[in-house]
């Protein structure tokens, strides 16, 4: 049997810990979605500001503008909602859901 197929190998290399962290973040995201919150799903920078798309459990979507500084304040792997970003800085609802549309 190959060494990398064993639990011991994965534990030694941090895989099990990372897997548990992924499961924890997934459960946290599911909880937020079940509470009716929209969670960050994608983003694109536009000349110093960022358009961020948030999605809900049933597919609803909203887009918001914020500064790059506000966007970067929350780590990429963290579950982020519009409310989280509003605690950090100015957040403005975008007119379009298209990330490439500067409106």
C-alpha positions as CSV (number, residue, x, y, z in Angstrom):
1,X,0.0,0.0,0.0
2,X,1.3,3.4,-0.8
3,X,2.2,5.6,2.1
4,X,0.1,8.6,1.0
5,X,-3.1,6.5,1.1
6,X,-2.8,6.0,4.9
7,X,-4.5,8.0,7.7
8,X,-1.2,8.4,9.4
9,X,0.3,10.1,6.4
10,X,-2.6,12.5,6.1
11,X,-2.6,13.3,9.8
12,X,1.2,13.9,9.7
13,X,0.7,16.3,6.7
14,X,-2.2,18.3,8.2
15,X,-4.9,16.9,5.7
16,X,-7.2,15.7,8.5
17,X,-7.1,19.1,10.2
18,X,-7.7,21.0,7.0
19,X,-10.6,18.7,6.2
20,X,-12.2,19.3,9.6
21,X,-11.7,23.1,9.1
22,X,-13.4,22.9,5.6
23,X,-16.4,21.0,7.2
24,X,-16.6,23.6,9.9
25,X,-16.7,26.5,7.4
26,X,-19.3,24.6,5.3
27,X,-21.6,24.1,8.3
28,X,-21.2,27.8,9.2
29,X,-22.1,28.8,5.7
30,X,-25.1,26.5,5.7
31,X,-26.3,28.0,8.9
32,X,-26.0,31.6,7.5
33,X,-27.9,30.5,4.4
34,X,-30.7,28.8,6.4
35,X,-31.1,32.0,8.3
36,X,-31.9,33.7,5.0
37,X,-28.6,35.6,4.7
38,X,-26.7,35.9,1.4
39,X,-23.1,34.8,1.5
40,X,-20.2,36.1,-0.6
41,X,-19.9,34.0,-3.8
42,X,-17.6,36.0,-6.1
43,X,-16.0,39.4,-6.6
44,X,-14.2,41.5,-9.2
45,X,-12.1,44.6,-8.8
46,X,-12.8,47.7,-10.8
47,X,-10.3,50.6,-10.6
48,X,-9.8,50.6,-6.8
49,X,-13.3,49.3,-5.8
50,X,-14.7,45.8,-5.8
51,X,-18.1,44.5,-6.9
52,X,-19.1,41.6,-4.7
53,X,-21.8,39.1,-5.5
54,X,-23.7,37.4,-2.7
55,X,-25.9,34.4,-3.1
56,X,-28.6,32.7,-1.1
57,X,-29.8,29.2,-0.5
58,X,-32.5,29.3,-3.2
59,X,-30.4,31.0,-5.8
60,X,-31.2,34.6,-5.0
61,X,-28.4,37.0,-5.7
62,X,-27.4,40.6,-4.9
63,X,-24.4,42.7,-5.9
64,X,-22.7,45.4,-3.8
65,X,-19.8,47.9,-4.3
66,X,-17.2,48.5,-1.7
67,X,-13.6,49.7,-1.4
68,X,-10.8,47.2,-1.9
69,X,-9.7,47.9,1.7
70,X,-13.2,46.9,3.0
71,X,-13.3,43.8,0.8
72,X,-9.8,42.6,1.8
73,X,-10.6,43.0,5.5
74,X,-12.3,39.6,5.5
75,X,-10.2,36.6,4.5
76,X,-11.2,34.9,1.3
77,X,-12.0,31.6,2.9
78,X,-14.2,33.1,5.6
79,X,-18.0,33.1,5.2
80,X,-18.9,36.8,4.6
81,X,-22.3,38.5,4.4
82,X,-23.2,42.0,3.5
83,X,-23.8,42.7,7.2
84,X,-20.2,41.7,8.0
85,X,-18.9,44.1,5.3
86,X,-21.1,46.9,6.6
87,X,-19.5,46.7,10.0
88,X,-16.1,47.4,8.3
89,X,-16.9,50.1,5.7
90,X,-19.2,51.6,3.2
91,X,-21.2,49.2,1.1
92,X,-23.5,50.3,-1.7
93,X,-26.0,48.1,-3.6
94,X,-25.0,47.7,-7.3
95,X,-27.4,48.3,-10.1
96,X,-26.4,45.1,-12.0
97,X,-25.6,41.6,-11.0
98,X,-23.0,41.3,-13.8
99,X,-19.6,41.4,-12.2
100,X,-18.1,42.9,-15.4
101,X,-20.7,45.8,-15.5
102,X,-19.3,48.9,-13.8
103,X,-22.9,49.9,-12.8
